[in-house]
Amino acid sequence: NAGVTQTPKFRVLKTGQSMTLLCAQDMNHEYMYWYRQDPGMGLRLIHYSVGEGTTAKGEVPDGYNVSRLKKQNFLLGLESAAPSQTSVYFCASSFAGTGSRYPYEQYFGPGTRLTVT
Amino acid sequence: KQEVTQIPAALSVPEGENLVLNCSFTDSAIYNLQWFRQDPGKGLTSLLLIQSSQREQTSGRLNASLDKSSGRSTLYIAASQPGDSATYLCAATDSNYQLIWGAGTKLIIKP
């Protein structure tokens, strides 16, 4: 199993450009998440999905959109990049705990380092 | 609103020492609490997950405890090694399926 993979690993954008980050998992997990990590602030949830075709907003959703058309893929889009979106982006996935709907252990991808100039 | 705090932000100890990392949360209505390890420039690796009904979990030299009533979790590392050097993060799962994260403790084990 490849686990959770992210594409691309690095990207530099100019202000106003758009891009899509791809996350793929091969563990048949129901839940998928997009986080951003900034120095000294820990991880912050951008958007998440509890199943194919569903998405929900997290703590910092503004400026981002997501789609989960296939269970194994979760896409994060930046329509008009801003310098404040310079960050490291992590995707994660998890399965539901036994006998519950709540997410269990999360598995993370290696991250995408995005710089917006 | 749930808030998760990790103190200290950084810790440096000699090799071989036993140590404790702390994590506190403001709302006891959590579903589980997880501890992760992050190496520089890398993703996160899950170390231990404690369900809300559990008191502790163990994996090798690691032991994590959970006290919901006091809003605290600790990660105990026995006989520390230089390879344990990393940033350790804790995260609490709330009722909206979301993980609320601490900012992490950067641990350095000196040979």
Boltz contact constraints between the chains, C-beta under 6 A:
constraints:
  - contact:
      token1: [A, 42]
      token2: [B, 101]
      max_distance: 6.0
  - contact:
      token1: [A, 42]
      token2: [B, 102]
      max_distance: 6.0
  - contact:
      token1: [A, 42]
      token2: [B, 103]
      max_distance: 6.0
  - contact:
      token1: [A, 43]
      token2: [B, 101]
      max_distance: 6.0
  - contact:
      token1: [A, 45]
      token2: [B, 98]
      max_distance: 6.0
  - contact:
      token1: [A, 102]
      token2: [B, 31]
      max_distance: 6.0
  - contact:
      token1: [A, 103]
      token2: [B, 97]
      max_distance: 6.0
  - contact:
      token1: [A, 105]
      token2: [B, 46]
      max_distance: 6.0
  - contact:
      token1: [A, 105]
      token2: [B, 49]
      max_distance: 6.0
  - contact:
      token1: [A, 108]
      token2: [B, 43]
      max_distance: 6.0
  - contact:
      token1: [A, 108]
      token2: [B, 44]
      max_distance: 6.0
  - contact:
      token1: [A, 109]
      token2: [B, 43]
      max_distance: 6.0
  - contact:
      token1: [A, 110]
      token2: [B, 43]
      max_distance: 6.0
  - contact:
      token1: [A, 111]
      token2: [B, 43]
      max_distance: 6.0
